[in-house]
Each structure stands twice: as structure tokens, then as C-alpha cells.
Amino acid sequence: MALGIDLGTSELKAVLLDEGGTVLAHAGVRLGISRPQAGWSEQDPESWWQACLSALHELRQSQPDAYARLRCIGLSGQMHGAVLLDQADRVLRPAILWDDSRAIVQSQWLQQLHPEFAAVTGSLPMAGLTAPKLLWLRQHEPQVFNEISCVLSPKDYLRLRLTGERVSDVSDAAGTLWLDVAKRDWYEPMVQACGLRLQQLPRLVEGSAASAGLSAAAAQQLGLHAELLVAGGGGDNPVSAVGIGAIAAGDGFITLGTSAAIVAITDHAAGNPASAVHSFCHALPQRWYTMGAMLAGASCLRWVTQLLGQANEQALLQLVQQRLPQTQPIAAAVPLFLPYLAGERTPHNDPLLRGGFMNLDYDSSPAMLGYAVLEGVGFGLLDALHAVQSAGAAVGACALVGGGARSNYWAQLLSNLLDREIHTLIGSELSACIGAAKLGFLAYGQGAALLASGMPVKDRFFPVAAQQPMLQERYRKFRGLLAAAQALHD
């Protein structure tokens, strides 16, 4: 029996997975985000641990026999966050998250001073990545910076609380900008450029390797066996890939959660930093992935739902489907939407870029605005797809995972926009948890057959040729609107 824990931005999830790949139980605990200033995004690491305790307590109550038979734990989590520890492993300040844009100047400085590093680290310096955040701290919070004994990624803070060990895996480490992604080891020149030493970074393991054992204190608190094995785990996208079975070169998928991304699995490091394409390590040895990342995905739908006073996202989606059926062309009067509520990564690398509606008039309705948001996120993914392909990665039919995958309407729209088959999967909302549990099994010496198994297909969606000329014209206008938005802060 394996436990998979996924520390997301808005929710911590956990599953109990048996040896045959069946989810026996799952639990989730919502998380809050603090935005003390414009462009800032923070969370208290203690809230992650409390959410973890609550989720595991729920699993223990619902499946006591299975919980007692746990032999391994796997971890997944939001990437690029900075958890700062002192010598006694005390948290020095709230964690700075992946969608925080305060380190714009510092990311530009790194790019200007060390442009050659991008080919090694797999990505351009970006405000949301971990390394520029530390430069910002050195400049603006020097007392905190000087006390740093270790920098951890978010899910590795949970590992610290579970095991007492400072360890990370190469897939999460790749998202810090401090890793040589080809060699899968820390890249000292970039570490030093941020004013840090290698001794301030955690020990590295592969995602499928054992990282540490459960400490006696954590075992007692959780009602588990001491020394229970904890696998390396990984970042949320690569671990989701393990969950859905995207483990071979050529596999691809789209994540549509708080953020969004197009991911293509490769057997070598293959990025295009000039187009803000990431090339990071997979959670499995000798595998990498090329990714086009958007900072706002399904969170745009959540935002517009609240803005319009709709009961929930499903209610707005039903309204869109009723008023703008996909069997009819979209009217020219329907607004356009830029999905850049938190800036953007691929391909623009512009943390100051912001979202907006265009073509509003007195007849604009909630259904029209809802549709525009779905379409705008799709156009952003189309830009990301073009960038990923520019890196030489092949992207064929794609699985769609994340909260946005629950909407058949959105899945069909994405198929039309991206001009390829899109398929949804049964249980994909738990893909990161399941992938983490699979990595736990591998670290325990089991699960090789389970690793190769994917998730059953729920629905398949194919491009509708009749819809594409209209969408291509709207995409042309979207690109013009994007250029205008970029000019606002140039």
C-alpha cells in the first residue's frame, strides 16, 4: 500500500493506492494564499503541514486497515516556491510562490549578466522561478537572507516534517534554476550568482529513489511505522505525467489547473530558452520534458465566475454551453479575453503582462464573457504549443488533466484550437497523487508494471473543421490585442 501526497497551490490532496493501482480513498484540504502586495503570492508552510495532517487523518478514519498497511510515501507539489530555513529548520518567513512576480528586476539582472546559463539550467531566468527570489531577498530582506541555512521547494518542506531530512528530487530542483538539467545535479555557478553556497541546498535524489525514512516523531503523530520509506517524488507536472502514464519520449499532455501547461516527454534535455520554453528533468531517471507554461489557466474561469456573481464554475459553464453551442459559429460580437491575470511565461516571459476583455458592448452577456475566458486560455495554450514545437519536441494527441478537464465543452474547444485529438481520463484530477504513490512503490522496489499503466480514457475529442476558420480569425485578433497589451508597459 502506498500513500501519495500532492501539495497544490489551492489544495493538498492525498490518496491511498494499492498494489494493483486502485485508489482506495482520497482526501483534500483547501489552502489559502496571501497577497500582501500587488504581484506577491505567499503561503505559510505550517498551513501545508496542518493540511497534510488533516488529509491523512481523514484517510486513516475512512480506511484504517489499508492505512495500517502503508509501506511507502510519495510526494508531489507546486514548483518554484522558496521555503527558507534557519539552522534549526525553523521557517524564516512565508514561502514565496511560483506565481509571485516581485523578482522581475533580479531575473532581468541574471539574464543580462549570465545569458549562457540558460542552456545549462533549461530555462531563462523568470521572476516566478526560485533563483531570482533569493536575489530579491538578498536585496530587500538581508536579515532573513543572512540567516538562511537551507532553501527547500514546497513539497520538500513536507518531507522535512515527515523525515527530518533536507532532501529534494531532480525534477523539482530543475524548477529552481540552480540545476544542470542534463547532468541532473546542482549547477554551482548559478548558485553562486545568487549569493548562495551549495551547502545551503538540499541533497538530491531521483524521484523514484528512496530519500529518507519516516521519523519516530512523525510516525507517532500520524499513526504509521517509523522508518516508513519516503520516495524522492517530484514537481506537480512531472509527477502528474507518471500518474497518467506519460513516461516515454513522445508522450504529451495538457494540464489545466490553477496554471496551465503543454508538456512533451523527451529522452534528452531539449529546450528553447529564447521562447521561454522550459526543459526540465522528469521524475523518472533518464527522462526529461519540454514545457510551455501559462501562469493562469482554470483560475481564469474561477475569477470570472466570481466576477459575474455566478453560483459556481459549473453553472457558468452550463450557461456558456446553452447560449453558445459549439454546433453554431461564434458571433463576431463575442468579446476576446487575454488570460494574463498574473503575467505570463511561455512564450512571452513577461510578468508585467496583464489580462483584459476587448469588444465589449451593451449586449455582452455572462455567457459571452465565460466563453471568451475559455477561448482566451486556449489561445494562450496555442502560443505555448508553438513554442514547444520550436524546441523540436513532438506533440501529438494530448491527454487533458486538471480541474479544467471536467468540462467537455472546454476540451472540444481546445481540440479545435490546437488542431489535435484531446482525450480526458478517468480519475485525472488525482493524477499527481497517483503518480506520487507510484514513485513510492518504485522506491520500495515494487510497481514497475504499475508504472507502465496509464489511466482509462473517459472521452475523446477531435477537431471540427467547420469551427476552425472562425477560430483562426479570432486568434489573429487575439494576437493583435496581445500586442496592444504588451505596448502598455513597454
C-alpha positions as CSV (number, residue, x, y, z in Angstrom):
1,M,0.0,0.0,0.0
2,A,1.3,3.5,-1.0
3,L,0.4,7.0,0.1
4,G,0.6,9.8,-2.5
5,I,0.6,13.4,-1.3
6,D,0.2,16.3,-3.7
7,L,0.8,19.8,-2.3
8,G,-1.0,22.1,-4.8
9,T,-1.4,25.8,-4.6
10,S,-5.1,25.8,-3.7
11,E,-5.4,22.3,-2.2
12,L,-3.4,19.5,-0.6
13,K,-4.6,16.1,-1.8
14,A,-3.7,12.6,-0.7
15,V,-4.6,9.1,-1.9
16,L,-4.2,5.5,-0.7
17,L,-3.1,3.4,-3.7
18,D,-3.0,-0.4,-3.6
19,E,-0.5,-2.6,-5.4
20,G,-2.9,-3.0,-8.4
21,G,-3.2,0.7,-8.9
22,T,-6.7,1.1,-7.4
23,V,-7.4,4.2,-5.4
24,L,-8.9,3.1,-2.1
25,A,-9.5,6.5,-0.7
26,H,-8.6,10.1,-1.3
27,A,-8.9,13.3,0.8
28,G,-8.4,17.0,0.1
29,V,-7.9,20.1,2.2
30,R,-8.2,23.6,0.8
31,L,-5.3,26.1,1.1
32,G,-5.3,29.9,1.2
33,I,-2.9,32.3,-0.5
34,S,-1.7,35.6,0.9
35,R,-1.1,38.5,-1.5
36,P,0.2,41.3,0.8
37,Q,1.3,43.5,-2.1
38,A,0.4,43.6,-5.8
39,G,2.3,40.8,-7.6
40,W,3.2,39.0,-4.4
41,S,2.0,35.5,-3.6
42,E,2.8,33.7,-0.4
43,Q,1.8,30.8,1.8
44,D,2.6,29.8,5.4
45,P,4.4,26.4,5.2
46,E,2.8,25.5,8.6
47,S,-0.5,25.5,6.8
48,W,0.7,22.8,4.4
49,W,1.7,20.6,7.3
50,Q,-1.6,21.1,9.1
51,A,-3.4,20.3,5.8
52,C,-1.3,17.2,5.5
53,L,-2.2,16.1,9.0
54,S,-5.9,16.7,8.3
55,A,-5.9,14.8,5.0
56,L,-4.0,11.8,6.5
57,H,-6.4,11.7,9.5
58,E,-9.3,11.5,7.1
59,L,-7.7,8.6,5.2
60,R,-6.9,6.8,8.4
61,Q,-10.5,7.2,9.5
62,S,-12.0,6.0,6.2
63,Q,-9.6,3.1,5.5
64,P,-8.0,2.1,8.8
65,D,-6.8,-1.3,7.6
66,A,-5.3,0.0,4.4
67,Y,-3.7,2.9,6.2
68,A,-2.1,0.5,8.6
69,R,-0.6,-1.5,5.7
70,L,1.2,1.6,4.2
71,R,4.8,0.8,3.3
72,C,5.9,3.9,1.3
73,I,5.1,7.5,0.7
74,G,5.5,9.6,-2.5
75,L,5.4,13.4,-2.7
76,S,4.3,15.8,-5.4
77,G,4.0,19.6,-5.2
78,Q,3.8,23.1,-6.7
79,M,7.2,24.0,-8.1
80,H,9.4,27.1,-7.9
81,G,8.5,28.1,-4.3
82,A,11.1,29.3,-1.8
83,V,10.9,27.9,1.7
84,L,13.7,29.4,3.8
85,L,15.0,27.6,6.9
86,D,17.4,28.6,9.6
87,Q,20.0,26.2,11.2
88,A,17.2,24.7,13.5
89,D,14.9,24.1,10.5
90,R,12.6,26.9,11.5
91,V,10.8,28.8,8.7
92,L,12.2,32.3,8.4
93,R,9.3,33.9,6.5
94,P,6.3,32.9,4.5
95,A,7.1,30.9,1.4
96,I,7.3,32.9,-1.9
97,L,5.3,31.0,-4.5
98,W,5.6,30.2,-8.2
99,D,3.2,33.0,-9.3
100,D,4.9,35.7,-7.4
101,S,6.4,38.4,-9.6
102,R,8.3,40.6,-7.2
103,A,11.7,39.5,-8.6
104,I,11.4,41.0,-12.1
105,V,14.5,43.2,-11.8
106,Q,16.5,40.3,-10.4
107,S,15.5,37.9,-13.2
108,Q,16.5,40.5,-15.7
109,W,19.8,41.0,-14.0
110,L,20.6,37.3,-14.1
111,Q,19.7,37.1,-17.8
112,Q,21.9,40.1,-18.6
113,L,24.9,39.0,-16.5
114,H,24.8,35.3,-17.3
115,P,22.9,34.7,-20.6
116,E,24.9,31.5,-21.2
117,F,23.4,29.8,-18.1
118,A,20.0,29.3,-19.7
119,A,21.4,26.5,-21.9
120,V,22.5,24.7,-18.7
121,T,19.6,25.3,-16.4
122,G,17.0,24.7,-19.1
123,S,15.2,28.0,-18.8
124,L,15.5,31.7,-19.0
125,P,15.6,33.5,-15.6
126,M,12.0,34.3,-14.8
127,A,10.5,36.2,-11.8
128,G,8.5,33.1,-10.7
129,L,11.4,30.8,-10.6
130,T,13.3,30.2,-7.3
131,A,16.7,31.7,-8.0
132,P,15.6,35.3,-8.7
133,K,13.5,35.3,-5.5
134,L,16.7,34.7,-3.5
135,L,18.3,37.7,-5.1
136,W,15.3,39.8,-4.2
137,L,15.6,38.6,-0.6
138,R,19.3,39.4,-0.5
139,Q,18.5,43.0,-1.6
140,H,15.2,43.7,0.3
141,E,15.3,41.4,3.3
142,P,19.1,41.0,4.1
143,Q,18.5,39.9,7.7
144,V,16.4,37.0,6.5
145,F,18.8,36.2,3.7
146,N,21.8,36.1,6.1
147,E,20.0,33.6,8.3
148,I,19.3,31.1,5.6
149,S,20.7,27.6,6.3
150,C,18.7,25.8,3.6
151,V,16.3,26.6,0.7
152,L,13.6,24.0,0.1
153,S,10.8,23.6,-2.5
154,P,7.3,23.4,-1.0
155,K,6.8,19.6,-1.1
156,D,10.3,19.1,0.3
157,Y,9.2,21.0,3.4
158,L,6.6,18.3,3.9
159,R,9.4,15.8,3.6
160,L,11.3,17.6,6.2
161,R,8.4,17.4,8.6
162,L,7.9,13.7,7.8
163,T,11.5,12.6,8.0
164,G,13.6,15.4,9.5
165,E,15.8,15.3,6.3
166,R,16.6,18.1,3.9
167,V,16.2,16.4,0.5
168,S,14.8,17.3,-2.9
169,D,14.5,15.4,-6.2
170,V,15.9,16.5,-9.6
171,S,12.6,17.3,-11.2
172,D,11.6,19.9,-8.5
173,A,15.3,21.1,-8.3
174,A,15.2,21.8,-12.1
175,G,12.5,24.4,-11.4
176,T,14.8,26.4,-9.1
177,L,17.1,27.5,-12.0
178,W,20.0,26.1,-9.9
179,L,20.2,22.7,-11.7
180,D,22.3,21.5,-14.6
181,V,19.3,19.7,-16.2
182,A,21.5,17.5,-18.4
183,K,23.8,16.3,-15.6
184,R,20.9,16.3,-13.1
185,D,23.0,17.9,-10.4
186,W,23.3,21.4,-8.8
187,Y,25.0,24.0,-11.1
188,E,27.3,25.9,-8.8
189,P,27.9,29.0,-11.0
190,M,24.2,29.9,-10.8
191,V,24.0,29.1,-7.1
192,Q,26.9,31.4,-6.5
193,A,25.4,34.1,-8.7
194,C,22.5,34.2,-6.3
195,G,24.8,34.7,-3.3
196,L,24.4,31.1,-2.0
197,R,26.6,28.1,-1.4
198,L,25.9,24.5,-2.4
199,Q,25.7,23.7,1.3
200,Q,22.5,25.7,1.5
201,L,20.7,23.4,-0.9
202,P,19.3,20.0,-0.1
203,R,20.7,16.6,-1.1
204,L,19.3,15.4,-4.4
205,V,17.8,12.1,-5.4
206,E,15.8,10.8,-8.3
207,G,12.1,10.8,-8.0
208,S,11.8,7.1,-7.9
209,A,14.6,6.6,-5.3
210,A,14.3,6.4,-1.6
211,S,15.0,9.8,0.1
212,A,14.6,9.1,3.8
213,G,12.6,7.2,6.4
214,L,9.6,8.5,8.4
215,S,10.9,9.9,11.7
216,A,9.8,8.5,15.0
217,A,8.1,11.7,15.9
218,A,6.1,11.9,12.6
219,A,5.3,8.2,12.8
220,Q,3.8,8.7,16.2
221,Q,1.8,11.7,15.1
222,L,0.5,10.0,12.0
223,G,-0.1,6.6,13.4
224,L,2.4,5.0,11.0
225,H,5.5,2.8,11.2
226,A,8.8,4.6,11.9
227,E,11.3,4.4,9.0
228,L,8.4,4.1,6.5
229,L,10.1,4.9,3.2
230,V,9.6,8.3,1.6
231,A,10.4,8.5,-2.1
232,G,12.0,11.4,-3.9
233,G,8.8,12.4,-5.6
234,G,8.8,15.4,-7.8
235,G,7.2,18.6,-9.1
236,D,3.5,18.5,-9.9
237,N,3.7,18.3,-13.7
238,P,6.3,15.5,-14.0
239,V,4.5,13.5,-11.2
240,S,1.2,14.0,-13.0
241,A,2.9,12.6,-16.0
242,V,3.8,9.5,-14.0
243,G,0.2,9.3,-12.8
244,I,-1.3,9.2,-16.3
245,G,1.4,7.0,-17.8
246,A,3.3,9.7,-19.8
247,I,6.7,8.3,-19.3
248,A,8.1,7.7,-22.8
249,A,9.6,10.1,-25.2
250,G,6.8,11.4,-27.5
251,D,4.1,11.3,-24.8
252,G,2.4,14.6,-24.2
253,F,-0.4,16.1,-22.1
254,I,-2.0,19.4,-21.2
255,T,-2.5,20.5,-17.6
256,L,-5.4,22.9,-16.9
257,G,-5.4,23.7,-13.2
258,T,-4.6,26.9,-11.4
259,S,-1.9,27.3,-14.0
260,A,-1.8,25.6,-17.4
261,A,0.9,23.9,-19.4
262,I,1.7,21.9,-22.5
263,V,4.2,19.1,-21.7
264,A,6.1,16.8,-24.1
265,I,8.3,14.0,-22.7
266,T,11.8,13.6,-24.2
267,D,14.8,11.4,-23.7
268,H,17.2,14.3,-23.6
269,A,17.2,17.9,-22.4
270,A,15.5,19.9,-25.3
271,G,14.5,23.4,-24.6
272,N,14.3,26.7,-26.4
273,P,15.0,29.4,-23.7
274,A,14.6,32.2,-26.3
275,S,10.9,31.3,-26.5
276,A,10.6,30.9,-22.7
277,V,10.3,27.1,-23.1
278,H,11.4,25.1,-20.1
279,S,13.4,21.9,-20.4
280,F,13.3,20.2,-17.0
281,C,14.1,16.8,-15.6
282,H,11.3,14.2,-15.4
283,A,10.5,12.5,-12.2
284,L,12.0,9.3,-13.7
285,P,15.7,8.6,-14.4
286,Q,16.9,9.3,-18.0
287,R,13.8,11.3,-18.9
288,W,13.2,15.0,-19.4
289,Y,10.3,17.1,-20.5
290,T,9.8,20.2,-22.6
291,M,7.1,22.5,-21.3
292,G,5.3,25.7,-22.3
293,A,3.8,27.1,-19.1
294,M,1.0,29.6,-18.5
295,L,0.6,31.3,-15.1
296,A,-3.2,31.4,-15.3
297,G,-5.3,28.5,-16.5
298,A,-8.5,27.3,-14.9
299,S,-8.0,30.0,-12.3
300,C,-9.2,32.5,-15.0
301,L,-12.6,30.6,-15.1
302,R,-12.7,30.8,-11.3
303,W,-12.0,34.5,-11.4
304,V,-14.7,35.4,-14.0
305,T,-17.2,33.2,-12.2
306,Q,-16.8,35.3,-9.1
307,L,-16.7,38.5,-11.0
308,L,-20.1,37.7,-12.7
309,G,-21.7,36.6,-9.5
310,Q,-22.4,33.0,-10.7
311,A,-23.1,30.3,-8.2
312,N,-20.1,28.3,-9.3
313,E,-17.9,27.4,-12.3
314,Q,-20.1,24.6,-13.4
315,A,-23.1,27.0,-13.5
316,L,-21.2,29.4,-15.7
317,L,-20.0,26.5,-18.0
318,Q,-23.6,25.3,-18.4
319,L,-24.7,28.8,-19.3
320,V,-22.0,29.1,-21.9
321,Q,-22.9,25.7,-23.4
322,Q,-26.6,26.7,-23.6
323,R,-26.1,30.2,-25.1
324,L,-23.1,29.5,-27.3
325,P,-23.4,25.9,-28.5
326,Q,-20.5,24.5,-30.5
327,T,-22.7,23.5,-33.3
328,Q,-23.0,27.1,-34.3
329,P,-20.4,29.7,-35.3
330,I,-19.3,32.1,-32.6
331,A,-20.7,35.6,-33.3
332,A,-18.3,38.3,-34.1
333,A,-19.7,40.3,-31.2
334,V,-18.4,37.8,-28.6
335,P,-15.6,39.5,-26.6
336,L,-11.9,38.5,-26.7
337,F,-10.0,37.8,-23.5
338,L,-6.3,37.9,-22.6
339,P,-5.7,35.3,-19.9
340,Y,-2.7,37.1,-18.3
341,L,-4.0,37.8,-14.8
342,A,-0.6,37.1,-13.3
343,G,1.7,37.9,-16.1
344,E,2.9,35.1,-18.4
345,R,5.8,32.7,-19.1
346,T,5.7,30.9,-22.4
347,P,6.4,32.3,-24.9
348,H,6.3,35.9,-23.6
349,N,8.3,35.8,-20.3
350,D,6.5,38.9,-19.2
351,P,5.5,39.1,-15.5
352,L,4.0,42.6,-16.1
353,L,1.6,41.5,-18.8
354,R,-2.0,41.7,-17.7
355,G,-5.3,40.3,-18.8
356,G,-8.3,42.1,-20.3
357,F,-11.5,41.9,-22.3
358,M,-12.0,43.6,-25.7
359,N,-15.0,44.0,-27.9
360,L,-17.4,44.6,-25.0
361,D,-20.8,46.3,-25.7
362,Y,-24.2,46.6,-24.1
363,D,-25.2,43.2,-25.3
364,S,-22.3,41.4,-23.8
365,S,-23.6,38.7,-21.5
366,P,-22.2,36.4,-18.8
367,A,-22.2,33.6,-21.2
368,M,-20.2,35.6,-23.8
369,L,-17.6,36.6,-21.2
370,G,-17.4,33.0,-19.9
371,Y,-16.8,31.7,-23.4
372,A,-14.2,34.4,-24.0
373,V,-12.3,33.2,-21.0
374,L,-12.3,29.6,-22.1
375,E,-11.2,30.6,-25.6
376,G,-8.5,33.0,-24.3
377,V,-6.9,30.3,-22.2
378,G,-7.0,28.1,-25.3
379,F,-5.3,30.8,-27.4
380,G,-2.6,31.1,-24.7
381,L,-2.1,27.3,-24.9
382,L,-1.8,27.6,-28.7
383,D,1.0,30.1,-28.2
384,A,2.7,27.7,-25.8
385,L,2.3,24.8,-28.2
386,H,4.0,26.7,-31.0
387,A,6.9,27.5,-28.6
388,V,7.2,23.8,-27.5
389,Q,7.3,22.7,-31.1
390,S,10.0,25.3,-31.8
391,A,12.2,23.4,-29.4
392,G,11.9,20.3,-31.6
393,A,9.5,18.4,-29.3
394,A,6.8,16.3,-31.0
395,V,3.3,17.0,-29.7
396,G,0.6,14.6,-30.9
397,A,-2.6,13.6,-29.3
398,C,-2.7,15.0,-25.7
399,A,-4.4,13.9,-22.5
400,L,-6.1,16.8,-20.7
401,V,-5.7,16.7,-16.9
402,G,-6.5,19.1,-14.0
403,G,-9.7,20.7,-12.9
404,G,-10.4,22.1,-16.4
405,A,-10.6,18.6,-17.8
406,R,-14.1,18.2,-16.2
407,S,-15.6,20.3,-18.9
408,N,-16.3,18.5,-22.2
409,Y,-17.1,21.9,-23.8
410,W,-13.7,23.3,-22.9
411,A,-12.0,20.0,-24.1
412,Q,-13.7,20.2,-27.5
413,L,-12.8,23.9,-27.8
414,L,-9.1,23.1,-27.1
415,S,-9.2,20.3,-29.7
416,N,-10.5,22.8,-32.3
417,L,-8.0,25.4,-31.3
418,L,-4.9,23.2,-31.1
419,D,-5.9,21.1,-34.1
420,R,-5.3,17.7,-32.5
421,E,-7.0,15.0,-30.6
422,I,-7.6,15.7,-26.9
423,H,-8.7,13.0,-24.5
424,T,-9.8,13.2,-20.9
425,L,-9.0,10.4,-18.4
426,I,-11.0,8.8,-15.6
427,G,-9.5,10.0,-12.3
428,S,-7.1,12.6,-13.8
429,E,-7.9,15.1,-11.0
430,L,-5.8,12.8,-8.8
431,S,-3.0,12.2,-11.3
432,A,-0.3,13.9,-9.2
433,C,-1.3,12.0,-6.1
434,I,-1.4,8.7,-8.0
435,G,2.0,9.5,-9.7
436,A,3.5,10.2,-6.3
437,A,2.2,6.9,-4.9
438,K,3.7,5.1,-8.0
439,L,7.0,6.7,-7.2
440,G,6.7,5.5,-3.7
441,F,6.2,1.9,-4.9
442,L,9.2,2.2,-7.2
443,A,11.4,3.4,-4.3
444,Y,10.1,0.5,-2.3
445,G,11.2,-1.9,-5.0
446,Q,7.8,-2.6,-6.5
447,G,5.5,-1.1,-9.1
448,A,7.4,-1.5,-12.4
449,A,4.3,-2.9,-14.0
450,L,2.1,-0.3,-12.4
451,L,4.4,2.5,-13.8
452,A,3.6,1.5,-17.4
453,S,-0.1,1.6,-16.8
454,G,-2.0,4.8,-17.6
455,M,-5.5,5.9,-16.8
456,P,-8.5,4.8,-18.7
457,V,-9.8,7.2,-21.4
458,K,-13.0,8.9,-20.5
459,D,-13.8,10.9,-23.7
460,R,-12.0,11.7,-26.9
461,F,-12.4,15.0,-28.8
462,F,-11.4,15.6,-32.4
463,P,-11.0,18.9,-34.3
464,V,-14.2,20.1,-36.0
465,A,-13.0,21.6,-39.3
466,A,-16.1,23.8,-39.7
467,Q,-15.2,25.7,-36.5
468,Q,-11.6,26.3,-37.3
469,P,-11.8,29.3,-39.8
470,M,-13.7,31.3,-37.3
471,L,-11.3,30.4,-34.5
472,Q,-8.3,31.3,-36.7
473,E,-9.7,34.7,-37.3
474,R,-10.4,35.3,-33.6
475,Y,-6.8,34.1,-32.9
476,R,-5.5,36.7,-35.3
477,K,-7.4,39.4,-33.4
478,F,-6.3,37.9,-30.1
479,R,-2.6,38.3,-31.2
480,G,-3.3,42.0,-32.1
481,L,-4.9,42.6,-28.7
482,L,-1.8,40.9,-27.1
483,A,0.5,43.3,-28.9
484,A,-1.5,46.2,-27.6
485,A,-1.4,44.9,-24.1
486,Q,2.4,44.5,-24.3
487,A,2.8,48.0,-25.5
488,L,1.0,49.4,-22.4
489,H,4.1,48.8,-20.2
490,D,6.9,49.0,-22.8
